[in-house]
């Protein structure tokens, strides 16, 4: 089948059921495994095993760098990537004539569901992908229907430490906070990942803070609060999370919806 990736401007001639798939984006890797295609994955990025630890596929490229000729030697039918900071690598692979397809970085939970459907179409598992997307959409609707009457005002900070960002209204993490029954203090900001602005945080009167950090850059929330003079700012609670599957704020694969359910317990359980 012939498909065009509009984001990369390339045309791909794919088998109806690709057997040699490289996935350098963890959300797609998790989706492929959920759809029963894990045995067709021949290479991944270092981050993929966080979400599919049982997968035997070796690491064949980093998130933003890869050896083009090494990938070519693997004779892949399909290479999956995403946009955002991975877009440059995706374009390099496409320009080199490799069968690269870039999934758009989701701006909402609906984008996550659409990427699941697209991934299923690419690997020849479209009916299963639609069924999975429908199940996850139903789980999200259940969470929304059970939204608590009182929602805490939530400040969320990602990648604490080296590259901190605040969560605006145009990213899938905003939807995660909403599904969990929280009220993102920057919900009306049209940006997705906002530069750190400490005065605006205090001025927004948040009740709860969520801090996400990765093991490469561990951060203690208690130390962070003291350094910023924020002790006492969050009257409800401070939540810390990392890269564990089902508790990872920045992961946009199928387990995103399990993260939403987990986060709700953190926001509302006393």
Buried (B, 14 or more C-beta within 10 A) or exposed (E): EEBEBEBBEBEBEBEEEBBBBBBBBBBBBBBBBBBEBBEBBBBBBEBBBBBBEEBEBEEBBBBBEBEBEEBEEBEBBBBBBBBBEBBEBBBBBBEEEBBBBBBBBBBBBBBBBBBBBBBBBBBBBBEBBBEBBEEBBEBBEEBEEEBEEEBBBBBBBBBBBEEBBBBBBBBBBBBBBBBBBBBBBBBEBEBBBBEEEEEBBBEBEBBBBBBBBBEEEEBEBEEBBEEEEBEEBBEBBBBBBBBEBBBBBBBBBBBBBBBBBBBBEBBBEE
